[in-house]
Amino acid sequence: MNDREEYWLKRRRKKLTHKEIAKAISCSQSLISRYETGDCEMGKEKVEQYKKYIDSM
């Protein structure tokens, strides 16, 4: 399991929405969705913010 899959599972288990995460890290919901499905890459800083937010919840 890679980081992307691991954090997708963590997000789902914690019942966090794309909307909630997007608002917290100042990006679009679609960017979160596309990142999780592997359709695009986020910058290193955004990925770290994404992970930190999920871990903090």
N, C-alpha and C positions, 0 to 999 in steps of 0.2 A: 504494500500500500504506500503510495507516495503522499507528500504533504497535502496536496490538493484534495485527495480523497479523504485523508484523515480529518482535515478541517471541515470538509463537507459533512462528514458523519458527526463531528462535534457540534456543528451548527444545527443539524437536524435534531440531535438528541436534546439540545438545549432549547429547541423550538424558537430559534432566532430567524427572523425573516430577512430577505435581501434588502427590503426597505429600511429596516432598523439598522442594519450594518452600513448600508450606503449613507444614511444620514450621519451616523457616527464617524465615518471616515471620509466624508465629503466626496462622494462619487455617485455614479448612477446605479440604480438597481440592475440595469442590464449589464453593466460591467461586472458586477459580482456574479451574476448568472453565467455570463460567458466565460469568466475566469474559472468557475467551478466545473463547467463542462469541458474546459480545455479549448474553447473556441478562440480565446485570446489570452494575452499575458498582461499582467498589471506590473507597474513599476515596483522595484524592490521596496521602496518606502510604503506604498499602498499595501503590498502583501504583508509587510510587518505590522501595519496598523490593523489589517483584517485579522491576522492571527492573534494579536494582542487583545483586540476587542472580544473575540470569541473566547479566548482563555480567561478573560476577566469576568465573564458572565456566569 
